[in-house]
């Protein structure tokens, strides 16, 4: 049985008529950037996410950059975050002129450990930046406590966590601002690039709206130097169609994750622990295995596609060499990246396919 890691063409096929109607409507209106369609998506995504303000932009990276600027991060500052994430987390810090400071992950959850993050705080630290990796919330109560005690801003990288919650609160609601990505592979993906900043602070929302559109407060009225971070109306139209399905898609992802956990219990691998009071949305389902590359090859022989998010932690990447981290400096992060393997999980994956994936993994890795 062939099992693709992700089948975006199948998702498009199921929504094709709705998407074409939206694109035709926008083409007829000939308003291609920002405008009423983007504003409608902002209202709908904010309502879905449980926050009053959403500012749509052209990528999750841009959203994270604006979130950090809203937190007052700038040259000479430090931002404590994780190296077990996509490079955009660090790029956004770099764009502000600040320096990323890495703390290790909690090996149980593979998210940034709030206790270790607190130890990394220095007099230069301006903000904490936890990442909700794979759509599984970081320990936000603990991060909020650390930020409060040290007088720091808290920003959430929720680019993989659309609709996730922690202790009955939506991710994005614990911080000054949170960033979401609509890259095509995300739980809510555009037909191209897109992102959004979510906040409960009207002043942050207003500044972000200005900064995304060249710093304008009105047409040709520039309050500040800004950026070209505008969302295209076509992407907003596509996202509005998909947003209507997102809660159902996320629930199905949790069903697949439950199946994997049940079928792989007792197998010679590890799965991250989830707080029972959280509601993950499983952008990815990661397992941790010894001899990971061999397991990946053997699964490919059985036509099961897998992925590795992420094979090398950021503190050991050439681009981050100026930050000065050596091998062994973040041992839990390095071990996780050496062993992580992500299994197929998506709304288009059938239960039969998920059963087959679990059976193959279990046969290949063996039992404890």
N, C-alpha and C positions, 0 to 999 in steps of 0.2 A: 504494500500500500504506500503510495507516494503521499508525503505530508509536507507541504511547503511551510516555511517558517511564518510567512505572512503572504496573504493573497489580496492585494489592494484592488486588483482588477475585479475580483468577485464582489468586493464591497461596492465598487462603483456600479457594477452591473445591477445590483439590487436597488440602487438609488438613482439609476440613470435618468429616468423620466423626470423625477423631482429636480435633479440637478440641472438638467437641460432647460426646464421651465425657468428656474432661477437665473441661469445665464442669459437666456433669451430676454427676460424681463430687464435685466441690467444693461444688456446691449442696446435694447430699444430706448432706455432712458439716457444712455450715453453719459452716465456719471460713474467714472471708473475708479476714483480714489476717494476714500472717506465717504461722506454723504449719508443719506438716510438709511441705506442698507447696513453700513457699518454701525451706525447708531442703534439700529434695531438689534443687531447681533450683540452689541455691548450690553444692552438692557437684558436680553435673554440669557447671555452667559453669566452676567452678574446675578440674576435671579436663580439660575441653576446652581451657582457656586455659593450662594448664601451671603453675598457681600453687596453693598450698595453701589459700588462704582467699578466698572471695567473699562479700560482704555485699550482699544485694539491697536496693535502695531504690526510691523512687517516680519517679526520673528520673535521667538522666545528669548534669544540673546539680547535683542533690543529691549524687550520688556524687563529683563534682569538688569540691564544697564540703567534704565530709568528708575527702577526700584532702588538701586544703590544710591543713585543721585538724590532721590527723595529722602534717603536716610542720612544725607549729608556727607557721604563718603567722598573723599577727594585726595589729592596728592599728599603724601606723607602718612596717610592712614594705613591701618591694617584691618583685614577682614578675615576672621577665622572660619574655615570651611573644610570640606573633605576632598581628598584626592581620588576618591572612588566615585567619579562622576564624569560627565561629558566635558570636553574642553571649554565649552561656552561658559560654564560657571566661573572659570578662572579668567577668561577673556573679558567678561563683563567687569570684573574687579579691576583688571588692567586698564580698561578704557577710562575709568575714573581717575587714574593716576595712583591708586592705592596698591598695596602689596597683599597678595594672598598668603595666609599663614595656615598650614595644614595641621589638623589633629587627626588622630587615628579613629577608626570605626569601632563600634561594638561588634565583636565577632558573632554575637547571637542574632543581630538584626542586619548587619552590614551597613547600617546607616551611621552617620557621624555620632560619636559618643559625646553627650553633653558634658560629662565629667572631665573627659580629656580636652574638650574644647575650652572649658573654663581654665584649665591649666595652661593653655596656650595664650591666654589674654596677657597683653602688655600695656604699658601706658599709651601706646600708639593705637591700640585697638579701637575701632569705631563701630564695628558691626559684627554680628554673628550671622552666618549664612548656611543653615542646614539644607540638605537636599532630600526630597522625598523620593528616594531611589526606587525605580521600578514600580512607582505608584503605591508605595508602602510608606506611611507617614513616619517621619522622625519623631522623637520624643519631645513634642512641642511644649508640654507643661514644664519640663525641666529646662528647656532652652529659654522659655519666657522668664523663668525664675532667675537663671544666670544673667540674662540681659538686664533684668530689673535691678538686681543687686549690684551690678557693675556699671550701670548707667549707659548701656549700649543699645544701639538700634538692632532690631531683629528683622531680617528679610528672609522670605522663603523662596527657594527654588522649587517650584511645584510644576516644572515643565513636563513631568511624567505622571502627574497625579490629579487629573481632571475628575472631580467628584469624590475623591478620597476624603476620609474624615478621621479625626483623632479624638477619642473621648466625647463623641457626639457633637463635635464641632468641625466644620469643614476646614480642610487645609486652606491656607491663605488668610484665615481669620485670626491667627495668633500674632501677626506681625504688622509692621507699618505698611508693607506692600509685599505682594507675592507675584511671581512671574510664571506664566504658563506658555507652553509652546504648542503650535498647531502644525508642526512638521507632519508630512503625510503619514508617517508610521505611528503617530501618537494615537491614544484612545479617541481623541477628537482631532482629526487631521484634515487639513486643507488640501486642495489640489495644487499644492505649491507651498510657499512659506507663509507663516503667520504666527502671531503671538498676542498676549494680552497681559497687562498689569492689572491686578485687582487690589483694591484698598477700601477701607472704611473711612478714610480721611478725605474730606472734600478738597482741602488745600493740595494734598498730594495728587489727587485726581486732576485738578485744574492745571497744576504745573506739568504733569505728564502729558496732558492733551496739548499744551503749548510746545513742549520740547519735541514731541514726535513730529510736529509740523513746522519746523524751522524756527521755533520760538515765537510764533505768532499768537497774539491775543485777539486779533481780528485781521481781516484781509489787509496785508501789507503793513500791519502794525506789529513790530517786533519788540517784544519785551526783553528778550534775551537771545543769545545764540543757541540754536537748537540743532535738530537732526532731521534727516529725511527718513522717518520711521513709520510712515503712513501705511495703513492696511489698504489693499485693493478691494474694491467693492465686490468683484467676482469671488474673492476668497470668503468674504463675509456671507455672500449668498450661499456658497457651498457649505460653510460651517453652520449656518442656520438650519439647513436641511438635516445635516448629520446630528446636530445638537438634540433634535427631537428623539433620536434613537440612543443617545449616550447612556442614559440610566439603564436601559435594557441591555445594552452591550456590556456595561460594567458588571451588571449582575451575572451575565453569562460568563464573563472572565472569572468571576469568583467561583462559579460552578466548576469550571475547568480546573482552577487551582485546587479546589477541594478534592476533585477526582485525582489529581496528581498526588496530593498529600496522602490520600487514602491508599492508592495503589503502590506508592513508593515507600510507605512506612516499612521500616526494617531493612531497606536496601542499603548498600554500602555507599552512602552519600549523605550530604547534609542539606537541609532546607532552612532558610531563615525563619526565625521565630516571629510570630505576629502577636501583638498585644490583643487579647480578646475584645477589648473595648475600642479597637480601631476598625475601620472599614477600608481595606485596601482596594485598589482598582486594577492591580496587576497589569501594568503596561508591559511588564516582562515577568516570566516565572523562572527564577534562577535556582539551580541546584549547584552544589559544590562537590567536586569529585577529584580524587587523585588520578593522575595520568589523563587529565582532561582532554588533551588533543587526541589521544588514542580513542577515547570514548566518542568524541565527536566524529572521528573518521568511521568508526564502526556503525554509528547511527546513520551516517551518510550512505554507507553500503546498503542499509535497509530502507533507503529513500526517505529518511527523516532529516529534515533540515533543522539546524540549530544555529545559534549565534553566540558570540562572546561579548558581553557588555560588562567590563571593559578589560582588554587583555593586558594592558600596562597602566598602572596608576599614574596619575598626572605628575606626582612629585618626581618620578623617574623619567619623564618625557624630556626630550631635548629642549622643547620650547620653554619648559619650566626650570631648566638648569640654573638660571640666575637666582632662583629662590634659595638654592644652596642645600637641598635635601639629598642625602646619600642613601644607597640601598641599605635596608634594615632600619631606617628611621621611623617607618610606619608599618610594623610587622603584620598587624592584622589586616591592613589594607592590601599589602603585598601578597599575603597568603590567599586572600579572597580572589584577587585578580588572577592569580596563577591557577585557581581551581574552578572558577565560575563557568557555568554553561547554561544558556537560556533555552528553554524548551518552547515549542510553538504554543502560543496562546493568543486567540483573537476571536471575534464574533463569528468569523467565517470557518473556524475549526470545528469539525463535527465531533460529537462525543465518541463516535467510533474511532475517529482518527486519534483523539486524545488517549483513548484506551490502548490503542496500538503503540503510541509513543511511550506510554508508561510501561507496557509490557517489554518493549525493546530495551528501554533504559534498565529495567530491573534485570533482564537476562544478561546484559552486557556488564553491569557493575557488580552483580552478585548480591548476596545477603551479608548482613553484619555477622 
